[in-house]
Amino acid sequence: MDARKKRTRNGGEKMGKGQQLGE
């Protein structure tokens, strides 16, 4: 499930969990 959120930059930005940074 984390991979899906990482792939979706939109979701990462919305959540702002910093997952997009990890990518």
Backbone as CSV, one residue per row, in Angstrom:
resi,resn,N_x,N_y,N_z,CA_x,CA_y,CA_z,C_x,C_y,C_z
1,MET,0.851,-1.199,0.000,0.000,0.000,0.000,0.891,1.254,0.000
2,ASP,1.987,1.213,0.733,2.860,2.410,0.767,3.370,2.721,-0.646
3,ALA,3.680,1.677,-1.383,4.205,1.897,-2.747,3.195,2.705,-3.554
4,ARG,1.935,2.352,-3.438,0.905,3.078,-4.214,0.927,4.562,-3.829
5,LYS,1.006,4.835,-2.567,1.002,6.260,-2.148,2.265,6.940,-2.667
6,LYS,3.375,6.240,-2.641,4.633,6.846,-3.116,4.492,7.188,-4.601
7,ARG,3.895,6.275,-5.360,3.759,6.467,-6.818,2.866,7.695,-7.065
8,THR,1.803,7.819,-6.267,0.872,8.953,-6.508,1.404,10.219,-5.843
9,ARG,2.025,11.056,-6.610,2.562,12.299,-6.036,1.412,13.136,-5.471
10,ASN,0.264,13.060,-6.125,-0.890,13.853,-5.653,-1.229,13.443,-4.221
11,GLY,-1.362,12.146,-4.008,-1.721,11.665,-2.665,-0.645,12.082,-1.663
12,GLY,0.611,11.970,-2.067,1.702,12.340,-1.144,1.587,13.810,-0.756
13,GLU,1.361,14.645,-1.740,1.260,16.092,-1.432,0.081,16.348,-0.504
14,LYS,-1.026,15.684,-0.802,-2.237,15.895,0.025,-1.959,15.449,1.463
15,MET,-1.388,14.281,1.605,-1.118,13.762,2.952,-0.008,14.589,3.607
16,GLY,1.009,14.939,2.814,2.110,15.723,3.389,2.852,14.906,4.427
17,LYS,2.869,13.585,4.235,3.561,12.733,5.222,5.066,12.732,4.917
18,GLY,5.446,13.326,3.794,6.876,13.316,3.459,7.220,12.083,2.651
19,GLN,6.218,11.317,2.248,6.497,10.117,1.435,7.082,10.550,0.097
20,GLN,6.595,11.669,-0.445,7.095,12.132,-1.744,8.603,12.416,-1.625
21,LEU,9.044,12.870,-0.447,10.469,13.156,-0.261,11.251,11.846,-0.361
22,GLY,10.706,10.797,0.229,11.384,9.493,0.196,11.563,9.058,-1.245
23,GLU,10.572,9.365,-2.074,10.669,8.934,-3.474,11.783,9.724,-4.142
